Amino acid sequence: MKNKSILSDGNISLCSNERKLIRNHYGKIFLSEFNLVLNQIKDELAFLKNAPDNQADAYCIGILEIENFDLFDCTDTPHYSNIFQDKLLWKLADAFRNSAVVRRTGDKRIVIAGIDFNEKQNLKNRVSQFLNRSVRIVEGVSILPIYRMGIAKYTDDTDITDTYREAAIALDYAAFNDSNHFMEYIPEFCLLKQHIVYISTNIENAIKKKELHVLFHPQIDSADSVIGFEALIRWESSRLGIISPEYFIPILEKTGQISTITDFVLEECCSFIHRCQYSLGKTCHISINISPFEIIKSDFIHNLQEKIQKNRIKPEQLILELTENGLLDFSEIICTRITELSETGFLVVIDDFGKGISSLSEIKDFCIHGIKIDKSFLSSVPGDQKSSDLLKALLRFLETMSLNSVIEGVENQEQLSFLRRCGCEAFQGYYFSKPLNSTAALALLGR
């Protein structure tokens, strides 16, 4: 069990408290207010079923979650969230008038119920058509909804509370499938539910037990000198084995616990930079992946400043990496926050550039220091001419825009030689080193 990944492991054993959390998880099902909403939906479904032209024997219960519903709650304009929510609910109710029941639950999710289950594609199409455009909040402020929907089958023989729970499980599974906004419930999804509860209830204890580690992946310049590192988080659970950050980070973002990881990584990185500077007499930077849910918080910059002052390091020694999709999902408020970070001395770069859906015309609007080019650009280089030409063009563009670049995924001398001919000056990849623990990273820097 020790060496298994949570992604491939089968069932997990949960203690009684964790089982209790599972029974009560998702949607606050046992709250009287929530039960009232479900009973109202049940009554209105009965009305729809009795309609003369109704021929359905099963219906969709769809739970729609707008991930950026609370976008403004951690900013200076929290009332914008209420405007956003009210406008969305009103417009959805109007869009599904006379064909489905639309209600908002106490947990700020929206339930759309009553579409014939055999016509569920109609539900998906109408939701997509409505939500794939921006919602105007006030003059000059518009938000493109980031949404997911879980769908379950409701019949006369099923309990609506159980159907809601199934739709909620499907909704959580949709959150881990970036290629699909919609997910229909299948029994196998229950395992994901167990994992979410385990991760959300054990993350702080995992830090105390030192199951979480920060590794440092060296970044090399054109003179083969170590100029910095990227911080990578790893979780080796005593019960589940290795848990990938690509799995547990989205869960913690979803449960509102991502700050626990952010604070831990920042503390480790600031301490590492301090040791480099005051024990080795070396100056270096650390690149840290930051969730967009963190950077939009009004106290984020203040917390960063406290940490660098405590460790007597400079703001520019922390390079904050944001994924391009994270940048665009919260574009207006992120743009403002990046400008504020830049004005206080922190550097922001776009991580995994080329992996998402951004365009160069959008990137230029952000006050960023540089771009980390995704390894997918390098996979066919230099053998494939089109891939080589594309990478050359991107590097020329970055030079024209006076943006620094680091290219990740360097795996052999041939790739490195090509990149040097193109004028690339910073590299990262297993050709130079695997990610190192802090002791090994300090030793490498001290050579």
C-alpha positions as CSV (number, residue, x, y, z in Angstrom):
1,M,0.0,0.0,0.0
2,K,2.9,2.3,0.8
3,N,3.9,2.8,-2.8
4,K,0.5,2.9,-4.4
5,S,-1.0,6.1,-5.9
6,I,-4.4,7.2,-4.8
7,L,-5.3,7.4,-8.5
8,S,-4.9,3.7,-8.9
9,D,-5.8,2.4,-5.5
10,G,-9.1,0.6,-4.9
11,N,-11.2,1.1,-1.7
12,I,-9.9,2.9,1.3
13,S,-10.7,2.2,4.9
14,L,-12.4,5.1,6.7
15,C,-12.8,5.6,10.5
16,S,-16.3,6.1,12.0
17,N,-15.9,9.9,12.1
18,E,-15.0,10.0,8.4
19,R,-18.0,7.8,7.5
20,K,-20.2,10.2,9.4
21,L,-18.7,13.1,7.4
22,I,-19.4,11.2,4.1
23,R,-23.1,10.8,5.1
24,N,-23.3,14.5,5.8
25,H,-21.1,15.7,2.9
26,Y,-22.3,17.7,-0.1
27,G,-25.2,20.0,0.0
28,K,-25.9,20.0,3.7
29,I,-28.6,17.4,3.1
30,F,-29.8,17.2,6.7
31,L,-30.5,20.9,7.2
32,S,-34.1,21.7,7.5
33,E,-33.8,24.6,5.1
34,F,-32.3,22.3,2.5
35,N,-34.9,19.7,3.0
36,L,-37.6,22.3,2.4
37,V,-36.0,23.2,-0.9
38,L,-35.8,19.5,-2.0
39,N,-39.5,19.0,-1.0
40,Q,-40.5,22.0,-3.0
41,I,-38.6,20.6,-6.0
42,K,-40.3,17.2,-5.5
43,D,-43.8,18.8,-5.4
44,E,-43.1,20.9,-8.6
45,L,-41.8,17.8,-10.3
46,A,-45.1,16.0,-9.5
47,F,-46.9,18.9,-11.1
48,L,-44.7,18.7,-14.3
49,K,-45.3,14.9,-14.4
50,N,-49.0,15.4,-14.5
51,A,-48.9,17.7,-17.5
52,P,-51.1,16.3,-20.4
53,D,-48.2,16.2,-22.9
54,N,-45.7,14.6,-20.5
55,Q,-44.5,11.1,-21.5
56,A,-41.3,10.9,-19.4
57,D,-40.8,8.2,-16.8
58,A,-37.5,9.4,-15.5
59,Y,-36.1,12.9,-15.0
60,C,-32.8,14.7,-14.7
61,I,-31.8,16.2,-11.4
62,G,-28.9,18.5,-12.3
63,I,-26.8,20.3,-9.8
64,L,-25.1,23.3,-11.3
65,E,-22.1,24.8,-9.6
66,I,-20.6,28.1,-10.5
67,E,-17.1,28.0,-9.3
68,N,-16.7,31.8,-9.3
69,F,-20.0,32.5,-7.5
70,D,-18.0,33.8,-4.5
71,L,-15.3,35.5,-6.6
72,F,-15.7,38.9,-4.9
73,D,-16.2,37.7,-1.3
74,C,-12.5,38.0,-0.5
75,T,-12.2,41.4,-2.2
76,D,-13.3,44.9,-1.3
77,T,-16.6,44.5,-3.3
78,P,-18.3,41.4,-1.7
79,H,-21.7,42.7,-2.7
80,Y,-20.9,42.0,-6.3
81,S,-21.2,38.3,-5.5
82,N,-24.9,38.7,-4.5
83,I,-25.5,40.6,-7.8
84,F,-23.8,37.9,-9.8
85,Q,-25.7,35.1,-8.1
86,D,-29.1,36.8,-8.4
87,K,-28.6,37.6,-12.1
88,L,-27.6,34.1,-12.9
89,L,-30.5,32.5,-11.0
90,W,-33.1,34.8,-12.5
91,K,-31.8,34.3,-16.1
92,L,-31.7,30.5,-15.7
93,A,-35.2,30.4,-14.3
94,D,-36.4,32.4,-17.3
95,A,-34.5,30.1,-19.7
96,F,-36.1,27.0,-18.3
97,R,-39.6,28.5,-17.7
98,N,-42.4,25.9,-18.0
99,S,-39.9,23.0,-18.7
100,A,-37.9,22.6,-15.5
101,V,-37.7,23.6,-11.9
102,V,-34.8,26.0,-11.1
103,R,-33.9,26.5,-7.4
104,R,-30.8,27.7,-5.5
105,T,-29.9,25.6,-2.5
106,G,-28.5,26.8,0.8
107,D,-24.9,25.9,-0.4
108,K,-25.2,28.3,-3.4
109,R,-25.6,25.6,-5.9
110,I,-28.4,25.7,-8.5
111,V,-30.7,22.7,-9.0
112,I,-32.3,22.3,-12.4
113,A,-34.8,19.4,-12.3
114,G,-37.6,18.1,-14.6
115,I,-36.0,17.6,-18.0
116,D,-36.8,14.1,-19.5
117,F,-33.8,11.9,-18.7
118,N,-33.9,10.6,-22.2
119,E,-33.4,14.2,-23.4
120,K,-30.6,15.1,-21.0
121,Q,-28.5,16.3,-23.9
122,N,-31.1,19.1,-24.3
123,L,-30.3,20.1,-20.7
124,K,-26.6,20.2,-21.4
125,N,-27.1,22.2,-24.6
126,R,-29.3,24.8,-23.0
127,V,-27.0,25.3,-19.9
128,S,-23.9,25.6,-22.2
129,Q,-25.6,28.0,-24.5
130,F,-26.6,30.2,-21.6
131,L,-23.4,30.1,-19.5
132,N,-20.8,30.3,-22.3
133,R,-21.1,34.1,-22.3
134,S,-20.2,36.8,-19.8
135,V,-22.6,38.1,-17.2
136,R,-22.5,41.9,-16.6
137,I,-22.3,42.7,-12.9
138,V,-22.1,46.5,-13.0
139,E,-20.7,49.0,-15.5
140,G,-17.2,47.9,-16.5
141,V,-17.4,44.6,-14.6
142,S,-18.4,41.3,-16.3
143,I,-17.7,37.7,-15.3
144,L,-17.6,34.6,-17.5
145,P,-19.2,31.8,-15.3
146,I,-16.9,28.9,-14.6
147,Y,-19.3,26.0,-14.3
148,R,-19.8,22.3,-13.8
149,M,-22.9,20.1,-13.6
150,G,-23.6,16.7,-12.1
151,I,-26.6,14.8,-13.3
152,A,-28.5,11.9,-11.7
153,K,-31.7,10.0,-12.7
154,Y,-34.8,10.5,-10.7
155,T,-37.9,8.3,-10.9
156,D,-41.0,7.6,-8.8
157,D,-39.1,4.8,-7.1
158,T,-36.2,6.9,-5.9
159,D,-35.8,9.2,-3.0
160,I,-35.1,12.8,-4.1
161,T,-32.5,13.2,-1.3
162,D,-30.6,10.2,-2.6
163,T,-30.8,11.4,-6.2
164,Y,-29.5,14.8,-5.1
165,R,-26.6,13.1,-3.3
166,E,-25.8,11.2,-6.5
167,A,-25.9,14.3,-8.6
168,A,-23.6,16.0,-6.1
169,I,-21.0,13.2,-6.3
170,A,-21.1,13.4,-10.1
171,L,-20.6,17.2,-9.8
172,D,-17.4,16.6,-7.8
173,Y,-16.2,14.1,-10.4
174,A,-16.8,16.7,-13.1
175,A,-14.5,19.1,-11.2
176,F,-11.6,16.7,-12.0
177,N,-12.4,16.4,-15.7
178,D,-11.4,19.6,-17.4
179,S,-12.6,18.4,-20.8
180,N,-16.2,17.9,-19.7
181,H,-18.5,20.4,-17.9
182,F,-21.1,17.7,-17.4
183,M,-21.0,14.4,-15.6
184,E,-23.6,11.7,-15.1
185,Y,-23.6,9.7,-11.9
186,I,-22.3,6.1,-11.9
187,P,-21.8,4.1,-8.7
188,E,-18.0,4.1,-9.1
189,F,-18.0,7.8,-8.3
190,C,-18.5,7.0,-4.6
191,L,-14.8,6.2,-4.3
192,L,-13.9,9.8,-5.3
193,K,-16.3,11.0,-2.5
194,Q,-14.3,9.0,0.0
195,H,-11.0,10.4,-1.3
196,I,-12.3,14.0,-1.0
197,V,-13.4,13.4,2.6
198,Y,-10.1,11.7,3.5
199,I,-8.0,14.5,1.9
200,S,-10.0,17.4,3.3
201,T,-10.0,15.9,6.9
202,N,-6.4,14.8,6.9
203,I,-4.4,17.6,5.2
204,E,-3.4,19.5,8.4
205,N,-2.5,16.3,10.2
206,A,-0.4,15.2,7.2
207,I,1.6,18.4,7.6
208,K,2.1,17.8,11.3
209,K,3.2,14.2,10.6
210,K,5.6,15.5,7.9
211,E,3.9,13.5,5.2
212,L,4.0,16.6,3.0
213,H,7.4,17.6,1.5
214,V,8.6,20.4,-0.7
215,L,11.1,19.3,-3.3
216,F,13.2,21.8,-5.3
217,H,13.7,21.3,-9.1
218,P,16.8,23.2,-10.3
219,Q,16.6,25.9,-13.0
220,I,19.8,26.4,-15.0
221,D,21.1,29.3,-17.0
222,S,23.1,29.3,-20.3
223,A,26.4,29.0,-18.3
224,D,25.1,25.8,-16.6
225,S,24.8,27.6,-13.3
226,V,21.9,27.0,-10.9
227,I,19.9,30.2,-10.8
228,G,16.9,29.0,-8.8
229,F,14.4,26.3,-8.2
230,E,10.8,25.4,-8.7
231,A,9.0,24.3,-5.5
232,L,7.1,21.0,-5.9
233,I,4.7,19.6,-3.3
234,R,4.6,15.9,-2.5
235,W,2.3,14.0,-0.2
236,E,3.3,10.5,1.0
237,S,0.3,9.3,3.0
238,S,0.9,6.5,5.5
239,R,-2.5,5.1,4.5
240,L,-2.8,5.9,0.8
241,G,0.8,6.0,-0.4
242,I,1.8,8.7,-2.9
243,I,-1.0,11.2,-3.6
244,S,-0.4,13.3,-6.7
245,P,-0.7,17.2,-6.3
246,E,-2.7,17.2,-9.5
247,Y,-5.3,15.2,-7.5
248,F,-5.3,16.8,-4.0
249,I,-4.8,20.4,-5.0
250,P,-8.1,20.7,-6.9
251,I,-9.8,19.0,-3.9
252,L,-8.4,21.5,-1.5
253,E,-9.3,24.4,-3.8
254,K,-12.9,23.1,-3.9
255,T,-13.1,22.6,-0.1
256,G,-11.6,26.1,0.6
257,Q,-8.5,24.6,2.3
258,I,-5.9,25.6,-0.4
259,S,-4.5,28.2,2.0
260,T,-3.2,25.4,4.2
261,I,-0.9,24.2,1.4
262,T,0.0,27.7,0.2
263,D,1.1,28.7,3.7
264,F,3.1,25.5,4.2
265,V,4.9,25.9,0.8
266,L,5.6,29.6,1.3
267,E,7.1,29.0,4.7
268,E,9.3,26.2,3.4
269,C,10.5,28.2,0.5
270,C,11.2,31.4,2.4
271,S,13.2,29.4,4.9
272,F,15.1,27.7,2.1
273,I,16.0,31.1,0.5
274,H,17.1,32.4,3.9
275,R,19.5,29.4,4.4
276,C,20.9,29.9,0.9
277,Q,21.6,33.6,1.6
278,Y,22.8,33.5,5.2
279,S,24.5,30.1,5.4
280,L,25.9,29.7,1.9
281,G,26.2,33.3,0.9
282,K,24.2,32.5,-2.3
283,T,21.3,34.4,-3.8
284,C,18.6,32.4,-5.6
285,H,14.9,32.6,-6.4
286,I,12.2,30.0,-5.9
287,S,9.2,29.7,-8.3
288,I,6.0,28.7,-6.5
289,N,2.7,27.6,-8.0
290,I,-0.1,29.8,-6.7
291,S,-3.8,29.0,-7.0
292,P,-5.9,31.8,-8.5
293,F,-8.2,31.3,-5.5
294,E,-5.4,32.5,-3.3
295,I,-4.1,35.4,-5.3
296,I,-7.6,37.1,-5.4
297,K,-7.8,37.2,-1.6
298,S,-7.5,40.8,-0.3
299,D,-4.9,39.8,2.3
300,F,-2.7,37.7,0.0
301,I,0.0,40.4,-0.6
302,H,0.1,41.3,3.1
303,N,0.7,37.6,4.1
304,L,3.5,37.4,1.5
305,Q,5.1,40.5,2.9
306,E,5.0,39.2,6.4
307,K,6.8,36.0,5.4
308,I,9.6,37.7,3.5
309,Q,10.2,40.2,6.3
310,K,10.3,37.3,8.8
311,N,13.0,35.6,6.8
312,R,14.9,38.8,5.7
313,I,14.6,38.1,2.0
314,K,13.6,40.2,-1.0
315,P,10.2,40.1,-2.8
316,E,11.8,39.3,-6.1
317,Q,13.3,36.1,-4.7
318,L,9.8,34.6,-4.8
319,I,8.5,34.1,-8.3
320,L,4.7,33.4,-8.3
321,E,3.5,31.0,-11.0
322,L,-0.1,31.2,-12.2
323,T,-1.4,28.8,-14.9
324,E,-2.7,30.5,-18.0
325,N,-6.2,29.2,-17.5
326,G,-6.2,30.4,-13.9
327,L,-5.2,33.8,-15.2
328,L,-8.1,33.9,-17.7
329,D,-10.7,32.4,-15.4
330,F,-10.5,35.4,-13.1
331,S,-9.0,37.8,-15.7
332,E,-10.2,41.2,-14.4
333,I,-9.5,40.8,-10.7
334,I,-6.3,38.8,-11.4
335,C,-5.0,41.5,-13.6
336,T,-5.5,44.1,-10.8
337,R,-3.8,41.8,-8.2
338,I,-0.8,41.1,-10.5
339,T,-0.3,44.8,-10.9
340,E,-0.4,45.3,-7.2
341,L,2.1,42.4,-6.7
342,S,4.5,44.0,-9.3
343,E,4.3,47.3,-7.6
344,T,5.4,45.7,-4.3
345,G,8.3,44.0,-5.9
346,F,7.0,40.4,-6.4
347,L,7.4,38.7,-9.8
348,V,4.6,36.8,-11.5
349,V,5.1,34.4,-14.4
350,I,2.6,32.3,-16.4
351,D,3.2,28.6,-15.8
352,D,2.6,25.8,-18.3
353,F,2.2,28.3,-21.2
354,G,0.8,26.5,-24.2
355,K,-1.0,23.9,-22.2
356,G,-4.2,25.9,-21.9
357,I,-6.3,28.0,-24.1
358,S,-4.9,31.5,-23.8
359,S,-3.9,33.7,-26.7
360,L,-0.9,36.0,-27.0
361,S,-3.2,39.0,-27.4
362,E,-4.6,38.3,-23.9
363,I,-1.3,37.7,-22.2
364,K,0.0,41.1,-23.1
365,D,-2.6,42.8,-20.9
366,F,-1.1,41.3,-17.7
367,C,1.8,42.9,-15.8
368,I,3.9,39.8,-15.8
369,H,7.6,39.2,-15.5
370,G,7.9,36.2,-17.8
371,I,6.5,32.9,-19.1
372,K,7.4,29.3,-18.3
373,I,7.0,27.4,-21.6
374,D,5.2,24.1,-21.2
375,K,7.2,20.9,-22.0
376,S,4.7,20.0,-24.7
377,F,6.4,22.6,-27.0
378,L,9.7,20.7,-26.6
379,S,8.5,17.1,-27.0
380,S,9.1,16.9,-30.8
381,V,12.0,19.4,-31.0
382,P,14.3,19.5,-32.8
383,G,13.2,16.6,-35.0
384,D,9.9,18.0,-36.1
385,Q,10.3,21.2,-38.2
386,K,6.9,22.7,-37.5
387,S,7.3,22.3,-33.7
388,S,10.8,23.8,-34.0
389,D,9.6,26.8,-36.0
390,L,6.7,27.3,-33.5
391,L,9.0,27.3,-30.5
392,K,11.5,29.7,-32.3
393,A,8.6,32.1,-33.1
394,L,7.4,32.0,-29.4
395,L,10.9,32.8,-28.1
396,R,11.2,35.7,-30.5
397,F,7.8,37.0,-29.4
398,L,8.8,36.9,-25.7
399,E,12.1,38.7,-26.5
400,T,10.2,41.4,-28.3
401,M,7.8,41.8,-25.4
402,S,10.8,41.9,-22.9
403,L,9.5,38.9,-21.1
404,N,11.8,36.4,-19.4
405,S,11.3,32.7,-20.3
406,V,12.1,29.4,-18.7
407,I,11.5,26.2,-20.7
408,E,10.7,23.1,-18.8
409,G,11.0,19.5,-19.9
410,V,14.6,19.4,-21.2
411,E,15.5,15.8,-21.4
412,N,18.6,15.5,-23.6
413,Q,21.6,17.3,-25.0
414,E,20.0,17.7,-28.5
415,Q,17.1,19.7,-27.1
416,L,19.4,21.8,-25.0
417,S,21.7,22.6,-27.9
418,F,18.7,23.6,-30.0
419,L,17.3,25.9,-27.3
420,R,20.7,27.6,-26.9
421,R,20.9,28.3,-30.6
422,C,17.4,29.9,-30.3
423,G,18.7,32.2,-27.6
424,C,16.9,30.6,-24.6
425,E,18.7,31.4,-21.4
426,A,16.9,29.4,-18.6
427,F,16.1,25.7,-18.5
428,Q,14.5,23.1,-16.3
429,G,14.2,19.4,-16.7
430,Y,15.4,15.9,-15.7
431,Y,18.5,16.3,-18.1
432,F,20.0,18.5,-15.4
433,S,18.5,17.0,-12.2
434,K,15.5,15.4,-10.7
435,P,13.6,17.4,-8.0
436,L,15.7,17.4,-4.8
437,N,15.0,17.7,-1.1
438,S,16.2,20.8,0.6
439,T,19.5,19.3,1.8
440,A,20.5,18.1,-1.7
441,A,19.3,21.4,-3.2
442,L,21.5,23.3,-0.8
443,A,24.5,21.1,-1.6
444,L,24.0,21.6,-5.4
445,L,23.8,25.3,-5.0
446,G,26.9,25.3,-2.8
447,R,29.2,23.6,-5.3
